Amino acid sequence: MTTSNSAADRRVVITGVGVLSPLGIGAETFWQNLRAGHSGIAPIRLMSHSAAPQNIGGEIRDFDEQSAKKTYLKPLRKSLKVMCREIQLGTASAALALEHAGFAVGDKGLEPGQLNHERLGVDFGANLMFSPPEVLQDPCSKCVDDDDPQHAFHYERWGPEGENAGATSGMGSMEPLWLLRYLPNMPACHIGIFADARGPSNSLTLDEASGNLSIAEAWRIVRRDKADVMIAGTTGTRLHPVKTLHAALWDELAESDEPPQCWCRPFDQRRTGQVVAEGACSLILEEESHARNRGAQILGRVRGAGAACVVSRDGRPQPRKALAAAMRKALGDAGLTPGDIGHINAHGLGGRRADIEEAIAIHEVFGPHAATVPVTALKSALGNSGSGCGTLELAGSLLALQEALIPVTLNYETPDPECPLTIIHGEPRRTDNPIVLSINVTRMGQASALIVEAGA
């Protein structure tokens, strides 16, 4: 179906949510566990050891390749061999979102005849992806002499020509489809195949900022009348042998003698850092009349979006300034004021300095409203899944607002005078304001903000 409304008149609504998270799989399970104040942070079972303190993280417990082959990804079961776990999670989240939106999904993917596939697009975010070290172990060993105490790597052996080429070289020992398993644009590709989406398609890789940006871009595509339906979302993980090393080297990671579910404490005075995690979430965005004509349940609508990247003249990231700029742009885009916002779903990393910077940014933008606007931080329950975090956090607020609630921040016990915010904790709070501002920022100073209004 193609509508003739101008871009300014085309309202974009959200009709489906697909979630794979440390709090469960599926929108209903995810929300019920979030509502109950459960935590998904626990000892990691995917890896027996990692650089994460005490091998603690936010893991999706009920997902593996075999279960995916029989359920979420049955239409793509032959393609699973070219999907790493992150790609599988992202593609599965899209399948769940389509079902949640009321589309029929069969053994061969999205059932035909439900919409114009030329007007169905995909906008998806992901982290940079890495293969596990063991995948490269044998190929690399062919380029090293066992009796060399320096273990020097002979680059000429990696891909030699002539009689030394083939299986005896490092490259010749690689699995043939290795690269396809770890490309961050592959979630969008597989989702496009699954849904037979022939409309606009794009992939974003901006770490934690990816979620809001993917949804914002999909929203603008529908508003511009380039699509009627967009599948927008992200997948991400920091539960990886290499990525946990990066986190240990670059980030402030939480550690405590308390149970793991108490480790992540956004904005609390006793916070010690973030917790690594994995997750994926997709939303279905539709032009409003398209959704109503097919009788879809409308969960909410996108009102505005903003983004910014700020660094100093000497190249140092400025996350506070980036967050403030992104929030201002989103408010302006939506035609709203700070007083119109019902609650903020904060980045809430749990870092000692990071949370202060975020609190300052909120005060700079919200002024006198900053001390009273409710704030929640869902990484306290989910951990930080990199690119996956933004859509999961937005989904938490969107689902909570279906019951006129604001979800809680776990482990907030001792207010920090340097983070003077109204943090929702203890129990979900009743609200009559269905507008949420969701914000995220990367360690490189890239920030994104999205404003969504729940309800039809």
C-alpha positions as CSV (number, residue, x, y, z in Angstrom):
1,M,0.0,0.0,0.0
2,T,1.3,3.4,-0.9
3,T,0.0,6.6,0.7
4,S,-0.2,10.0,-0.8
5,N,0.3,12.1,2.3
6,S,3.2,14.6,2.4
7,A,6.2,13.8,4.5
8,A,5.1,16.3,7.1
9,D,1.8,14.6,7.5
10,R,3.0,11.0,7.6
11,R,2.9,9.8,11.1
12,V,5.0,6.7,12.0
13,V,3.9,4.3,14.6
14,I,5.4,1.3,16.3
15,T,3.5,-2.0,16.0
16,G,5.9,-4.7,17.0
17,V,8.7,-5.4,19.4
18,G,11.1,-8.4,19.2
19,V,13.4,-9.0,22.1
20,L,16.3,-11.3,23.0
21,S,17.8,-10.2,26.2
22,P,19.3,-11.3,29.5
23,L,15.8,-10.9,30.9
24,G,14.3,-13.3,28.5
25,I,13.2,-13.8,24.9
26,G,10.0,-12.2,23.6
27,A,8.4,-8.9,24.5
28,E,6.0,-10.4,27.1
29,T,8.7,-12.4,29.0
30,F,11.1,-9.4,28.8
31,W,8.6,-7.0,30.2
32,Q,7.3,-9.3,33.0
33,N,10.8,-9.9,34.3
34,L,11.7,-6.2,34.0
35,R,8.4,-5.3,35.8
36,A,9.2,-7.8,38.6
37,G,12.6,-6.2,39.2
38,H,14.6,-9.2,38.0
39,S,18.2,-9.0,36.9
40,G,19.9,-10.8,33.9
41,I,23.4,-10.3,35.3
42,A,25.0,-13.6,36.4
43,P,28.1,-15.9,35.8
44,I,28.7,-16.3,32.1
45,R,28.1,-19.8,30.7
46,L,29.0,-19.1,27.1
47,M,32.7,-18.9,28.1
48,S,34.4,-20.7,30.9
49,H,36.6,-17.7,31.4
50,S,37.0,-14.2,30.1
51,A,38.6,-10.8,31.0
52,A,35.3,-9.7,32.6
53,P,35.8,-9.6,36.4
54,Q,34.8,-13.0,37.9
55,N,33.4,-13.9,34.4
56,I,30.2,-12.0,35.2
57,G,27.9,-10.6,32.5
58,G,24.4,-10.3,31.1
59,E,23.8,-13.4,29.0
60,I,20.8,-14.6,26.9
61,R,20.3,-18.0,28.6
62,D,17.7,-19.7,26.3
63,F,19.2,-19.2,22.9
64,D,21.5,-21.4,20.9
65,E,22.0,-22.4,17.3
66,Q,20.0,-25.6,17.6
67,S,17.0,-23.9,19.2
68,A,17.1,-21.1,16.7
69,K,17.2,-23.6,13.8
70,K,13.9,-25.1,15.1
71,T,12.1,-21.9,16.1
72,Y,13.0,-18.3,15.4
73,L,15.3,-18.9,12.4
74,K,13.7,-22.0,10.9
75,P,13.2,-20.3,7.5
76,L,17.0,-19.5,7.5
77,R,18.2,-22.7,9.0
78,K,20.5,-23.4,6.0
79,S,22.1,-20.0,6.4
80,L,23.0,-20.4,10.1
81,K,26.5,-21.7,9.1
82,V,27.3,-18.1,7.9
83,M,25.9,-16.4,11.0
84,C,27.8,-15.8,14.2
85,R,25.8,-15.5,17.4
86,E,25.3,-11.8,17.1
87,I,23.8,-12.1,13.6
88,Q,21.6,-15.0,14.7
89,L,20.3,-12.8,17.6
90,G,19.6,-9.8,15.4
91,T,17.8,-11.9,12.8
92,A,15.7,-13.7,15.4
93,S,14.7,-10.4,17.0
94,A,13.3,-9.2,13.6
95,A,11.3,-12.4,13.2
96,L,9.9,-12.0,16.7
97,A,9.1,-8.3,16.0
98,L,7.2,-9.2,12.8
99,E,5.1,-11.8,14.6
100,H,4.5,-9.4,17.5
101,A,3.3,-6.8,14.9
102,G,0.7,-9.3,13.7
103,F,2.4,-10.5,10.5
104,A,2.2,-14.2,9.6
105,V,5.6,-15.8,9.6
106,G,5.9,-19.3,8.2
107,D,8.6,-21.9,7.6
108,K,9.8,-20.0,4.6
109,G,9.8,-16.5,6.2
110,L,7.3,-13.7,6.1
111,E,4.2,-15.0,4.4
112,P,3.5,-13.3,1.1
113,G,0.4,-11.2,0.4
114,Q,0.4,-9.2,3.6
115,L,2.1,-6.0,2.3
116,N,4.0,-4.5,-0.6
117,H,7.5,-5.9,-0.3
118,E,8.9,-3.1,-2.5
119,R,7.8,-0.8,0.4
120,L,9.3,-2.9,3.2
121,G,12.8,-2.0,4.3
122,V,15.4,-2.8,7.0
123,D,17.6,-0.5,9.0
124,F,19.8,-2.3,11.5
125,G,22.7,-1.6,13.8
126,A,25.5,-3.9,15.0
127,N,28.9,-3.8,16.6
128,L,32.1,-4.6,14.8
129,M,32.2,-8.4,15.0
130,F,35.2,-10.6,15.9
131,S,35.8,-14.3,15.4
132,P,36.7,-16.3,18.5
133,P,40.5,-16.8,18.8
134,E,40.2,-20.6,18.2
135,V,38.9,-20.0,14.7
136,L,42.3,-18.5,13.7
137,Q,44.4,-20.8,15.8
138,D,45.2,-23.5,13.2
139,P,45.6,-21.1,10.2
140,C,48.0,-18.9,12.3
141,S,50.0,-21.9,13.5
142,K,50.9,-22.7,10.0
143,C,52.8,-19.4,9.8
144,V,54.8,-20.0,13.0
145,D,57.7,-22.4,13.6
146,D,57.1,-24.6,16.6
147,D,60.8,-24.5,17.5
148,D,61.1,-20.7,17.3
149,P,61.3,-19.3,20.9
150,Q,60.2,-15.9,19.5
151,H,57.2,-17.3,17.8
152,A,57.8,-15.1,14.8
153,F,54.9,-14.9,12.3
154,H,55.9,-15.5,8.7
155,Y,53.5,-13.4,6.7
156,E,54.7,-14.9,3.4
157,R,53.1,-18.2,4.5
158,W,49.7,-16.7,5.0
159,G,48.7,-16.6,1.4
160,P,51.6,-17.9,-0.8
161,E,51.3,-18.6,-4.5
162,G,52.5,-21.6,-6.4
163,E,53.4,-25.0,-4.9
164,N,53.0,-23.7,-1.3
165,A,49.4,-22.4,-1.8
166,G,46.3,-24.3,-0.7
167,A,45.7,-26.1,2.6
168,T,49.3,-25.8,3.7
169,S,49.0,-22.0,3.9
170,G,47.4,-20.0,6.6
171,M,44.7,-18.7,4.4
172,G,44.1,-22.1,2.9
173,S,43.2,-23.4,6.3
174,M,40.5,-20.8,7.0
175,E,36.9,-21.9,6.8
176,P,35.7,-20.8,3.3
177,L,32.8,-18.7,4.6
178,W,34.6,-17.2,7.5
179,L,34.2,-13.5,6.5
180,L,30.4,-13.8,6.1
181,R,30.0,-14.9,9.7
182,Y,31.4,-11.7,11.1
183,L,30.3,-8.8,8.9
184,P,28.2,-6.2,10.8
185,N,26.0,-5.6,7.7
186,M,24.9,-9.2,7.6
187,P,22.0,-8.9,10.1
188,A,20.3,-6.5,7.7
189,C,21.1,-8.8,4.8
190,H,19.6,-11.9,6.5
191,I,16.6,-10.0,7.7
192,G,16.0,-8.7,4.2
193,I,16.1,-12.3,2.9
194,F,13.9,-13.6,5.7
195,A,11.2,-10.9,5.1
196,D,11.7,-10.5,1.3
197,A,12.3,-6.8,2.1
198,R,13.0,-5.0,-1.2
199,G,12.8,-1.5,0.1
200,P,15.5,0.7,1.6
201,S,18.2,-1.1,3.6
202,N,21.1,0.2,5.7
203,S,23.5,-0.9,8.4
204,L,25.0,1.2,11.2
205,T,28.0,0.5,13.4
206,L,28.1,3.2,16.1
207,D,28.3,1.0,19.3
208,E,25.8,2.1,21.9
209,A,24.4,5.0,19.8
210,S,23.3,2.6,17.0
211,G,19.9,1.8,18.4
212,N,18.3,5.3,18.4
213,L,20.0,6.1,15.1
214,S,18.7,3.0,13.3
215,I,15.1,3.7,14.5
216,A,15.5,7.4,13.6
217,E,16.7,6.6,10.1
218,A,13.9,4.1,9.6
219,W,11.4,6.7,10.9
220,R,12.6,9.3,8.4
221,I,12.5,6.8,5.5
222,V,8.8,6.2,6.2
223,R,8.1,9.9,6.7
224,R,9.7,10.6,3.3
225,D,7.3,8.1,1.7
226,K,10.1,5.7,0.7
227,A,8.6,2.8,2.6
228,D,5.4,1.8,4.4
229,V,7.0,-0.6,6.9
230,M,10.6,-0.7,8.3
231,I,12.2,-3.3,10.4
232,A,14.6,-1.3,12.7
233,G,16.8,-2.6,15.4
234,T,20.2,-3.6,16.7
235,T,22.2,-6.6,17.9
236,G,25.4,-6.5,20.0
237,T,27.6,-8.3,22.4
238,R,30.5,-7.7,24.7
239,L,30.4,-11.3,25.8
240,H,33.3,-12.4,23.7
241,P,36.9,-13.5,24.4
242,V,38.4,-10.5,22.5
243,K,35.7,-8.0,23.4
244,T,36.0,-8.6,27.1
245,L,39.7,-7.9,26.7
246,H,38.9,-4.6,25.0
247,A,36.5,-3.8,27.8
248,A,39.0,-4.6,30.5
249,L,41.6,-2.4,28.8
250,W,39.4,0.6,27.8
251,D,36.4,0.7,30.2
252,E,35.6,0.8,33.9
253,L,34.2,-2.6,34.7
254,A,32.1,-3.3,37.8
255,E,33.3,-5.7,40.4
256,S,32.0,-6.4,43.9
257,D,31.9,-9.0,46.7
258,E,28.1,-8.8,46.4
259,P,26.0,-11.1,44.2
260,P,26.4,-10.3,40.5
261,Q,22.9,-8.9,40.2
262,C,23.9,-6.0,42.5
263,W,27.0,-5.0,40.5
264,C,25.6,-2.5,38.1
265,R,24.5,0.6,40.0
266,P,23.8,3.5,37.6
267,F,23.9,6.9,39.4
268,D,24.3,5.3,42.8
269,Q,27.1,6.7,44.9
270,R,28.7,3.2,45.3
271,R,28.8,2.4,41.6
272,T,32.0,0.9,40.3
273,G,31.5,0.5,36.5
274,Q,29.6,-1.3,33.8
275,V,28.8,-5.0,33.2
276,V,29.3,-6.6,29.8
277,A,26.4,-8.2,28.1
278,E,24.7,-9.3,24.9
279,G,21.3,-8.5,23.4
280,A,19.2,-7.8,20.4
281,C,15.9,-6.0,19.7
282,S,13.9,-5.0,16.7
283,L,10.9,-2.7,16.3
284,I,8.4,-2.6,13.4
285,L,7.8,1.0,12.2
286,E,4.8,1.7,10.0
287,E,3.0,4.6,8.4
288,E,-0.1,5.0,10.6
289,S,-2.8,4.5,8.0
290,H,-1.0,1.4,6.8
291,A,-1.0,0.0,10.3
292,R,-4.7,0.9,11.0
293,N,-5.9,-0.5,7.7
294,R,-4.5,-3.9,8.6
295,G,-5.9,-3.7,12.2
296,A,-2.5,-3.7,13.9
297,Q,-2.1,-2.8,17.6
298,I,-0.3,0.5,17.8
299,L,2.2,0.6,20.7
300,G,3.4,4.2,20.2
301,R,4.8,6.6,17.7
302,V,8.2,8.2,17.1
303,R,8.1,12.0,17.8
304,G,11.7,13.2,17.1
305,A,15.4,12.2,17.0
306,G,18.7,13.8,17.4
307,A,22.4,12.9,17.1
308,A,25.8,14.5,17.8
309,C,29.5,13.7,17.9
310,V,31.7,16.0,19.9
311,V,35.5,15.8,20.4
312,S,37.9,18.4,21.7
313,R,40.5,20.1,19.5
314,D,43.1,17.5,20.6
315,G,40.8,14.6,19.8
316,R,39.4,13.7,23.2
317,P,35.7,12.6,23.3
318,Q,33.2,15.0,24.9
319,P,30.3,12.7,25.8
320,R,28.6,15.4,28.0
321,K,28.4,17.9,25.2
322,A,27.4,15.2,22.7
323,L,24.5,14.1,24.9
324,A,23.3,17.6,25.5
325,A,23.4,18.4,21.8
326,A,21.6,15.2,20.8
327,M,18.9,15.8,23.4
328,R,18.4,19.4,22.2
329,K,18.1,18.3,18.6
330,A,15.6,15.6,19.5
331,L,13.4,18.0,21.4
332,G,13.6,20.5,18.6
333,D,12.8,17.8,16.0
334,A,9.7,16.8,18.0
335,G,8.6,20.3,18.7
336,L,8.6,19.6,22.4
337,T,10.1,21.3,25.5
338,P,11.8,19.6,28.5
339,G,8.6,20.0,30.5
340,D,6.8,17.7,28.0
341,I,9.0,14.7,28.7
342,G,7.4,12.0,30.9
343,H,10.7,10.3,31.7
344,I,14.2,9.8,30.5
345,N,15.6,6.3,29.7
346,A,19.2,7.2,30.5
347,H,22.4,5.6,29.1
348,G,23.2,4.8,32.8
349,L,26.4,3.0,32.2
350,G,27.3,2.7,35.9
351,G,30.7,4.3,35.5
352,R,31.9,6.7,38.2
353,R,32.7,9.6,35.8
354,A,30.4,8.6,33.0
355,D,27.2,8.9,35.1
356,I,28.2,12.4,36.4
357,E,28.8,13.6,32.8
358,E,25.4,12.3,31.8
359,A,23.7,13.9,34.8
360,I,25.3,17.2,34.0
361,A,24.1,17.0,30.4
362,I,20.6,16.4,31.5
363,H,20.7,19.4,33.8
364,E,22.1,21.5,31.0
365,V,19.2,20.6,28.7
366,F,16.3,20.3,31.2
367,G,17.2,23.2,33.5
368,P,14.7,23.5,36.3
369,H,12.9,20.3,35.2
370,A,16.1,18.2,35.6
371,A,15.6,17.7,39.3
372,T,12.0,16.3,38.9
373,V,11.9,14.5,35.6
374,P,11.9,10.7,36.3
375,V,15.0,8.9,35.1
376,T,15.5,5.1,34.7
377,A,18.6,3.2,33.7
378,L,18.0,-0.4,32.5
379,K,21.6,-1.4,32.2
380,S,21.3,-2.1,35.9
381,A,19.3,-5.2,34.9
382,L,20.6,-5.9,31.4
383,G,24.3,-4.9,31.4
384,N,25.9,-3.2,28.4
385,S,25.5,-5.1,25.1
386,G,27.1,-2.4,23.0
387,S,25.0,-1.8,19.9
388,G,22.2,-3.9,21.3
389,C,21.5,-1.7,24.4
390,G,19.7,1.2,22.9
391,T,16.7,-0.7,21.4
392,L,16.4,-2.9,24.4
393,E,16.2,0.1,26.7
394,L,13.7,1.8,24.5
395,A,11.6,-1.4,24.4
396,G,11.6,-1.5,28.2
397,S,10.1,2.0,28.4
398,L,7.7,1.4,25.5
399,L,6.3,-1.8,27.0
400,A,6.1,-0.3,30.5
401,L,4.1,2.6,29.2
402,Q,1.5,0.3,27.9
403,E,0.6,-0.1,31.5
404,A,1.3,3.6,32.3
405,L,4.4,2.6,34.2
406,I,8.1,3.7,34.3
407,P,10.5,0.8,34.8
408,V,12.9,0.8,37.7
409,T,16.6,1.2,38.0
410,L,18.0,-1.7,40.0
411,N,20.6,-1.3,42.9
412,Y,20.0,2.4,43.4
413,E,20.3,2.8,47.1
414,T,22.6,5.7,47.9
415,P,22.0,8.9,45.9
416,D,25.1,10.6,44.6
417,P,25.1,14.4,45.2
418,E,27.0,14.7,41.9
419,C,24.1,13.0,40.0
420,P,21.1,15.0,41.3
421,L,18.4,13.2,39.4
422,T,15.1,11.6,40.3
423,I,16.0,7.9,39.7
424,I,13.1,5.5,39.6
425,H,13.9,2.6,41.9
426,G,12.2,0.1,44.2
427,E,8.9,-0.2,42.3
428,P,7.8,0.9,38.8
429,R,6.2,4.4,39.0
430,R,2.8,5.2,37.7
431,T,2.7,8.0,35.1
432,D,0.1,9.8,33.1
433,N,2.8,11.1,30.6
434,P,3.5,8.6,27.9
435,I,6.5,10.4,26.3
436,V,10.0,9.0,26.8
437,L,13.3,10.4,25.8
438,S,15.9,7.6,25.3
439,I,19.6,8.5,25.2
440,N,22.8,6.7,24.5
441,V,26.4,7.7,24.1
442,T,29.7,5.9,23.1
443,R,33.1,6.2,24.7
444,M,34.1,8.1,21.5
445,G,31.6,10.9,22.1
446,Q,28.9,9.8,19.6
447,A,25.4,10.4,21.1
448,S,21.9,9.7,20.0
449,A,18.5,10.6,21.4
450,L,15.0,9.4,20.4
451,I,11.6,10.6,21.6
452,V,8.7,8.1,21.5
453,E,5.2,8.6,22.7
454,A,3.4,5.4,23.8
455,G,-0.2,4.6,22.9
456,A,-2.4,4.8,19.9
